[in-house]
Amino acid sequence: MAIRLGDQAPNFTVETTDGTIDFHDWKSGSWAVLFSHPKDFTPVCTTELGRTASLKGEFTKRNVKAIAVSVDPISDHKAWAGDIGEVGGVDLNFPIIADPDRTVSSLYDMIHPGEGDTSTVRSVFIIDPANKVRLTLTYPKSVGRNFDEIIRVIDALQLTDLAPVATPADWTPGSKVIVSPTLSTDDAKAKFGADKVEEVKPYLRWTPQPTV
């Protein structure tokens, strides 16, 4: 069954490059980016995991933990780690799940039927501290992910959790945001400041990104 936004992220206990983990215990109190890659020692995957390692500081600032999964065994993951560090410029600093029996891949519907094998596609799940799935992305094997977009989405989710706003098309941190439709214009002016709410349409009101 496909995982939908708002679903409880399935828990699992697995072997990783950092040892055995219980997923919910491992991420307790944190956001998580769980993402799959098709196979170790492949070019696109090497660039993606290298990029993830380089973003360690950005993830930490946002209380986010990254964890990858593929169907290859732990021995391959550990042998591959040197290539990831060499290509990305940063040593591997997050766990990679070994999923040779496809347990995690099946739980999260990461296997793409019709691709001719049983490796995973490039799935991304952003999961909040309450273990709710907040965003899903799926890329084909031939297309590498945009990790700047993953960071941007985390910023948007965390902002909109803390303030009654929504983010518009192409929003970037620091840009103006949209007043939530659940808030009246008068209430928005009381909350954000009368001079900081611009009504373009009754349903479209802009305000500077609030400090939360």
N, C-alpha and C positions, 0 to 999 in steps of 0.2 A: 504494500500500500504506500502510495506517495505521501511524503511528509508535507504538511501545509503550514503556512504561517500561523503562529500561535499554538501549534502543537507542542507537547512536551517532547524535548529531544530524547530519543531512546538512549538508555544507559547501556554500558558494556564494560567488560573487564578484558583487557588485552595486553599482549606483550608489545613493548615499544623500545626504541633505542635508548630510552631513559628508564627502562625496567617495566614491571607490571603496573598498570594503572587501572583504577576504577574511574571512568570518565567523569561522572558527576562529582566524585570526591576530588579529583584532580583539578577541576575548574571551580570548585566551591567558592562562591562569592565573586567570581570573575565572569566577564564575557569570554567567549571562545570563538575562534575561527577554525572550523573543522573543514579541511579541504582534501579532496582526493586527487591523485595523479596516476596516470595509467601504468607507468612502469619505471623502475629504477634504470639508471644508465641510459637515459634518453635525453635528447637535447632540450626540448621545451621544458620538461620537468626540472632539469638541472637549473635552468635560469629561474624558474618559478621558486624553487626552494631556496636558492641563493638570495633572491629578492626578499623572501620572507625573513630569512635570517638577518638581513640588513635592516629590517624594519623593527627589530626587537625593541629599540628605545621608544618608537612611536606606539607600538602595541602596549608597552608597559605604562606609558603616560595615560593611556585610555583604559587601564585595568583589563587588558585583553591578553589571552593566551592563545597561541597558534599551535595547531596539531595537524599533521598530515597523515594520510592513509594510502597505502597501495597494497596490492595483492602479493607483493614480493616478500620473502622471508627476512627476518632480522639480520641475518648474515649479509645479505645483499645491501640492506639499508646502511649498515655500518661500513661496508666496503665503499659505498657510494659517497659517504659523508665527506671524504677528502676532496672529491671532485666538486661537490656543492660549495665547500669553503673556497676552493681555488677560483671557481667561476664567479661566485658572488662576492668574494673579498672578505667574507665573515664566516667564521666557523659555524657549523650547524649548532643551533642553540634552542631548538624546540624538538619535541618528540615526533618520530615517525612511527606510525602503527604498522605492525606486520599483520596482514589479513589474508593469509593463504587459503583459509577455508571460507572466505567471503562473508563472514558473519557481519562485520560492520558495513561492508558494501551493500549487503542485502537489506540490513536494517534501514539504511539511508537511501536505498534505491539508486545506487551509484553505477550500476552495470547498465550499459547501453545495448539493448537488444539489436541484433542485426549487424553489429560491428565485426562479427567474425571471431571474437575471442571473449574471454570473461574478465578482462581488465576493466578498471573503472574509467569513466569519463572525468572531465574536470568539474567536479561539483564543489560548491562552496555553501556552507551553512554558518550563519552568524547566530549565535545562541547567547541569550542574556543571562545575568546572574541567577535568575529564577528558573533556568533551564528551558525557557521558551524559545522556539525557533522564530527569529525575527526577520530573517532574509534568506532566500535561496537563490543561487545562480548556477547555471549549468552551461559549460562551454564544450564544444567538440574537442576531440583530442588534438586537432591540428592548430588550435587557436589558444595562445597563452593568455592568461588572465591579466587584467589591469589592477595591480595592487594599490595604486593611488585611489581607484574607485572603491576598493574595499575599505580603505581608511576613511574615505569621504562618507560612505554609508554609515560606518560606525559613528562618526561625528554627528551625522544627521539623526540617527536613532537615539543617541544619548541626549542630544539637544531637545528633541521633541518629546522625550520621556519627562524632561524636567520643566518644560515651559509649554503653554498652550499655543504652539505654533506648528507650522508645516514648512517644508522646504520646497522652493519652486524648481522648475526645470533648470538644470545646469548649476544648481547652488554649489557654492564653495564656502568653507568656514569664513566667517566675518562678513559675508554678504547679507543683504536684507532678506527677511523671511516673511511668510504669510501668516496672518493672524488666523488661528484655528476657527473654523465655521461654528464651533460650539460656543464661542465667545462673542457676545454682542459688541458692536462698535463702541458703545458707551463704556462697557466693561473693559474693553481693550484699552481705551484711552485712560481709564482709571488705573489700569495695571501698568501700562507701558509709558504713559505720558500723553497728554492731549496733543502735543505737537509732534508726537512720534508715530502716529497712526495715519496712514494715507489711504483713503477709501477710493479705489478705482471703480469698483462695482460693489453693490451691497454685499456680495459674497466674496469679494477679493479686496483685502486690506493688507497693506504692506507695513512692516515695522522693522527698525534695525534689529539685528540679531541681539537678543537679550543676553545679559551676563547671568549665568546660572551656576 
